[in-house]
Every structure is written in structure tokens, then in C-alpha cells.
Amino acid sequence: MIGSRSQQITTEVEQLLASLPEQNVVAKHTNSRVDAAFEKYYRECFDIFDEDKSGNIDSRELGNVLRALGFNPTEQNVKEYLTKIDTDKSNTIEYEEFRNFIINLEQKKPEPDQLRSDLLAAFKLFDLDGNGFLSSDELKNIVKTMGESLTEDDCKNLVQEADSDNDGHVDYAEFVERMLKL
């Protein structure tokens, strides 16, 4: 049941993305005017993740919709966002609160070159032996620092997914390039 709902949501989001004009989905919004296609996209994304059709989303639904829009918040980030954007203190987010928050996030997103250098610098901090690669232990430290926890198996699986040459380590420069292409 959960798998089929997940597949349905994935399909709906893919259809929304396909319906957008030929431009980057994450548009930079100048002033408060939002392109009509993106307004529709935000609204439809919100509605897809408003699973109970209550007209608002809770923190779990907020995390899911942010991830679908290309953000990667931790659970702690989602809790912080909820308190910041829930202006009426209802413990849920109505569409207008969500829309204003997304526009604000979009405006703060760094340009790809800045993001690349920031990510490389961040990975370098965790590259304890300075070899340009991350082991599963180093990756586990990164995740812990972000306030998340992974089991040893989760770390190994993450390294396997990101390890393009199957040597047991992640070349973080290559990994950053792959991340930026997503």
C-alpha cells in the first residue's frame, strides 16, 4: 500500500515537472511576482502531498514536499521550518504560508558554482586523511554532524550508491558533480 502511494506521488510529481516550461524548475524569483506556471506547480505539489486533503500539511508532509521540490532538509530542518512558517501557530501549514516560504527558500539558493565550491569545502572538512575520498566512517560522521543517524549498513549502502568505481570510497569531487546534475 505504501509502495503504491509512493509510486503514485512520484508519477504525479513527474507529470507536474513535465508540464513546466523549458526552464529550471527551481526558478529564481525576483520581487514577489511568481510565474504562473510555477504558481500552479507549487499549488499542485502542495495538493499532492496534502495526503488527507485537509487544505494544510503537517511536518511529515512538509518534509516530503520539500524533497520533491529539490530541497534536502533533515528532520530537524523540517521542525525548524514548521515553527518559522506556521504564522497562525496551528501546527500545520496552509498553502499561503507554504508558498511564501518556498519563494523565500528559492531566493536564498546559491548559484551552482557557489554551491559546488561550498559542497567541496564541506566534504573536505570531513576528509580526515585528506585523500579526496570519503570512507563509510567519514560519511557516518557527516551524517551525525547533520543531526541524523545511520546504521553501519546504511553507511555502506550509501557509499556503494555513490562509489562509481566500486573501491569502497566516495570521490567527493565526482559525487558533488553528480549531485549538481540531479
C-alpha positions as a Markdown table, in Angstrom:
| # | Residue | x | y | z |
|---|---|---|---|---|
| 1 | Met | 0.0 | 0.0 | 0.0 |
| 2 | Ile | 2.7 | 2.5 | 1.0 |
| 3 | Gly | 4.8 | 1.5 | -2.1 |
| 4 | Ser | 1.9 | 2.1 | -4.4 |
| 5 | Arg | 1.2 | 5.6 | -2.8 |
| 6 | Ser | 4.8 | 6.4 | -3.1 |
| 7 | Gln | 4.8 | 5.4 | -6.8 |
| 8 | Gln | 1.6 | 7.4 | -7.4 |
| 9 | Ile | 3.2 | 10.5 | -5.8 |
| 10 | Thr | 6.4 | 10.1 | -7.9 |
| 11 | Thr | 4.3 | 9.8 | -11.0 |
| 12 | Glu | 2.2 | 12.9 | -10.2 |
| 13 | Val | 5.3 | 15.0 | -9.5 |
| 14 | Glu | 7.0 | 13.8 | -12.7 |
| 15 | Gln | 3.9 | 14.8 | -14.6 |
| 16 | Leu | 4.0 | 18.2 | -13.0 |
| 17 | Leu | 7.6 | 18.6 | -13.9 |
| 18 | Ala | 7.0 | 17.7 | -17.5 |
| 19 | Ser | 4.2 | 20.3 | -17.7 |
| 20 | Leu | 6.5 | 23.2 | -16.8 |
| 21 | Pro | 8.0 | 25.4 | -19.4 |
| 22 | Glu | 11.6 | 24.7 | -20.6 |
| 23 | Gln | 13.5 | 26.3 | -17.8 |
| 24 | Asn | 15.0 | 25.3 | -14.5 |
| 25 | Val | 12.3 | 24.0 | -12.1 |
| 26 | Val | 13.9 | 25.9 | -9.3 |
| 27 | Ala | 13.3 | 29.4 | -10.6 |
| 28 | Lys | 14.9 | 32.5 | -9.1 |
| 29 | His | 12.1 | 34.8 | -8.2 |
| 30 | Thr | 12.7 | 38.5 | -8.3 |
| 31 | Asn | 10.3 | 40.6 | -6.3 |
| 32 | Ser | 7.2 | 38.8 | -5.1 |
| 33 | Arg | 5.8 | 38.0 | -8.5 |
| 34 | Val | 5.8 | 34.3 | -9.3 |
| 35 | Asp | 5.5 | 32.9 | -12.8 |
| 36 | Ala | 2.0 | 31.4 | -13.3 |
| 37 | Ala | 3.4 | 28.0 | -14.3 |
| 38 | Phe | 5.4 | 27.8 | -11.1 |
| 39 | Glu | 2.5 | 29.1 | -9.0 |
| 40 | Lys | 0.5 | 26.2 | -10.5 |
| 41 | Tyr | 3.4 | 23.8 | -9.9 |
| 42 | Tyr | 3.7 | 24.8 | -6.2 |
| 43 | Arg | 0.0 | 24.6 | -5.7 |
| 44 | Glu | -0.2 | 21.1 | -7.3 |
| 45 | Cys | 2.8 | 19.9 | -5.3 |
| 46 | Phe | 1.2 | 21.1 | -2.1 |
| 47 | Asp | -2.1 | 19.4 | -3.0 |
| 48 | Ile | -0.4 | 16.1 | -3.9 |
| 49 | Phe | 1.4 | 16.0 | -0.5 |
| 50 | Asp | -1.7 | 17.1 | 1.4 |
| 51 | Glu | -2.5 | 13.4 | 1.7 |
| 52 | Asp | -5.5 | 13.8 | 3.9 |
| 53 | Lys | -6.9 | 16.7 | 1.7 |
| 54 | Ser | -7.3 | 18.9 | 4.7 |
| 55 | Gly | -6.0 | 22.1 | 3.0 |
| 56 | Asn | -2.8 | 22.1 | 5.0 |
| 57 | Ile | 0.2 | 20.0 | 5.5 |
| 58 | Asp | 1.9 | 18.7 | 8.7 |
| 59 | Ser | 5.7 | 18.4 | 9.3 |
| 60 | Arg | 5.9 | 14.9 | 7.7 |
| 61 | Glu | 4.1 | 16.1 | 4.6 |
| 62 | Leu | 6.3 | 19.3 | 4.6 |
| 63 | Gly | 9.5 | 17.2 | 4.5 |
| 64 | Asn | 8.1 | 15.2 | 1.6 |
| 65 | Val | 7.1 | 18.1 | -0.5 |
| 66 | Leu | 10.4 | 20.0 | 0.1 |
| 67 | Arg | 12.3 | 16.9 | -1.0 |
| 68 | Ala | 10.1 | 16.6 | -4.1 |
| 69 | Leu | 10.9 | 20.3 | -4.9 |
| 70 | Gly | 14.6 | 19.5 | -4.8 |
| 71 | Phe | 15.5 | 20.6 | -1.3 |
| 72 | Asn | 17.1 | 18.2 | 1.1 |
| 73 | Pro | 16.1 | 19.1 | 4.7 |
| 74 | Thr | 16.9 | 17.0 | 7.7 |
| 75 | Glu | 14.1 | 16.1 | 10.1 |
| 76 | Gln | 15.5 | 18.8 | 12.4 |
| 77 | Asn | 15.3 | 21.4 | 9.5 |
| 78 | Val | 11.7 | 20.4 | 8.9 |
| 79 | Lys | 10.8 | 21.0 | 12.5 |
| 80 | Glu | 12.6 | 24.4 | 12.5 |
| 81 | Tyr | 10.8 | 25.4 | 9.2 |
| 82 | Leu | 7.5 | 24.4 | 10.6 |
| 83 | Thr | 7.9 | 26.8 | 13.6 |
| 84 | Lys | 9.1 | 29.6 | 11.3 |
| 85 | Ile | 6.4 | 29.4 | 8.7 |
| 86 | Asp | 3.4 | 28.4 | 10.8 |
| 87 | Thr | 2.4 | 32.1 | 11.3 |
| 88 | Asp | -1.0 | 31.2 | 12.7 |
| 89 | Lys | 0.5 | 28.7 | 15.2 |
| 90 | Ser | -1.8 | 25.9 | 14.1 |
| 91 | Asn | 1.0 | 23.3 | 13.9 |
| 92 | Thr | 0.1 | 22.9 | 10.2 |
| 93 | Ile | 1.0 | 24.9 | 7.1 |
| 94 | Glu | -1.6 | 26.4 | 4.9 |
| 95 | Tyr | -0.8 | 27.0 | 1.2 |
| 96 | Glu | -0.1 | 30.7 | 1.5 |
| 97 | Glu | 2.4 | 30.0 | 4.3 |
| 98 | Phe | 4.0 | 27.3 | 2.2 |
| 99 | Arg | 4.1 | 29.5 | -0.9 |
| 100 | Asn | 5.8 | 32.4 | 0.8 |
| 101 | Phe | 8.3 | 30.0 | 2.5 |
| 102 | Ile | 9.2 | 28.3 | -0.8 |
| 103 | Ile | 9.7 | 31.7 | -2.6 |
| 104 | Asn | 12.0 | 32.7 | 0.2 |
| 105 | Leu | 14.0 | 29.5 | 0.0 |
| 106 | Glu | 14.3 | 29.8 | -3.7 |
| 107 | Gln | 15.7 | 33.3 | -3.4 |
| 108 | Lys | 18.3 | 32.1 | -1.0 |
| 109 | Lys | 19.5 | 29.1 | -3.0 |
| 110 | Pro | 23.1 | 29.6 | -4.1 |
| 111 | Glu | 24.1 | 29.6 | -7.7 |
| 112 | Pro | 25.6 | 26.3 | -9.0 |
| 113 | Asp | 29.2 | 27.4 | -9.0 |
| 114 | Gln | 28.9 | 28.7 | -5.4 |
| 115 | Leu | 27.1 | 25.6 | -4.4 |
| 116 | Arg | 29.8 | 23.4 | -5.9 |
| 117 | Ser | 32.6 | 25.2 | -4.1 |
| 118 | Asp | 30.6 | 25.2 | -0.8 |
| 119 | Leu | 29.9 | 21.4 | -1.1 |
| 120 | Leu | 33.6 | 20.6 | -1.9 |
| 121 | Ala | 34.7 | 22.7 | 1.0 |
| 122 | Ala | 32.3 | 20.9 | 3.3 |
| 123 | Phe | 33.3 | 17.5 | 2.2 |
| 124 | Lys | 37.0 | 18.5 | 2.6 |
| 125 | Leu | 36.4 | 19.2 | 6.2 |
| 126 | Phe | 35.3 | 15.6 | 6.8 |
| 127 | Asp | 38.0 | 14.1 | 4.7 |
| 128 | Leu | 40.2 | 13.4 | 7.7 |
| 129 | Asp | 43.1 | 11.8 | 5.8 |
| 130 | Gly | 43.0 | 14.5 | 3.0 |
| 131 | Asn | 42.9 | 12.0 | 0.2 |
| 132 | Gly | 40.0 | 13.4 | -1.7 |
| 133 | Phe | 37.8 | 10.4 | -0.8 |
| 134 | Leu | 35.2 | 9.7 | 1.9 |
| 135 | Ser | 35.1 | 6.3 | 3.6 |
| 136 | Ser | 31.9 | 5.0 | 5.2 |
| 137 | Asp | 33.3 | 6.1 | 8.6 |
| 138 | Glu | 33.8 | 9.7 | 7.4 |
| 139 | Leu | 30.4 | 9.6 | 5.7 |
| 140 | Lys | 28.8 | 8.5 | 9.0 |
| 141 | Asn | 30.5 | 11.5 | 10.8 |
| 142 | Ile | 29.0 | 13.9 | 8.2 |
| 143 | Val | 25.5 | 12.4 | 8.7 |
| 144 | Lys | 25.9 | 12.6 | 12.5 |
| 145 | Thr | 27.0 | 16.3 | 12.3 |
| 146 | Met | 23.8 | 17.0 | 10.3 |
| 147 | Gly | 21.7 | 15.6 | 13.2 |
| 148 | Glu | 20.8 | 12.4 | 11.5 |
| 149 | Ser | 21.9 | 8.8 | 12.3 |
| 150 | Leu | 22.7 | 5.9 | 10.1 |
| 151 | Thr | 23.5 | 2.3 | 10.9 |
| 152 | Glu | 26.7 | 0.8 | 9.6 |
| 153 | Asp | 24.7 | -0.9 | 6.9 |
| 154 | Asp | 23.1 | 2.4 | 5.9 |
| 155 | Cys | 26.5 | 3.9 | 5.5 |
| 156 | Lys | 27.9 | 1.1 | 3.5 |
| 157 | Asn | 24.8 | 1.2 | 1.2 |
| 158 | Leu | 25.2 | 5.0 | 0.8 |
| 159 | Val | 28.9 | 4.5 | -0.1 |
| 160 | Gln | 28.0 | 1.8 | -2.6 |
| 161 | Glu | 25.5 | 4.0 | -4.3 |
| 162 | Ala | 27.9 | 6.9 | -4.6 |
| 163 | Asp | 31.0 | 4.8 | -5.3 |
| 164 | Ser | 31.3 | 4.9 | -9.1 |
| 165 | Asp | 34.4 | 2.7 | -9.3 |
| 166 | Asn | 33.5 | 0.3 | -6.5 |
| 167 | Asp | 36.6 | 0.8 | -4.5 |
| 168 | Gly | 34.8 | 1.3 | -1.2 |
| 169 | His | 35.3 | 5.1 | -1.1 |
| 170 | Val | 33.5 | 8.1 | -2.5 |
| 171 | Asp | 35.4 | 10.5 | -4.7 |
| 172 | Tyr | 33.6 | 13.6 | -3.3 |
| 173 | Ala | 34.5 | 15.9 | -6.2 |
| 174 | Glu | 32.8 | 13.4 | -8.5 |
| 175 | Phe | 30.0 | 13.0 | -6.1 |
| 176 | Val | 29.4 | 16.7 | -6.0 |
| 177 | Glu | 29.2 | 16.9 | -9.8 |
| 178 | Arg | 26.6 | 14.0 | -9.7 |
| 179 | Met | 24.6 | 15.8 | -7.1 |
| 180 | Leu | 24.6 | 19.0 | -9.1 |
| 181 | Lys | 23.2 | 17.2 | -12.1 |
| 182 | Leu | 20.2 | 16.0 | -10.2 |
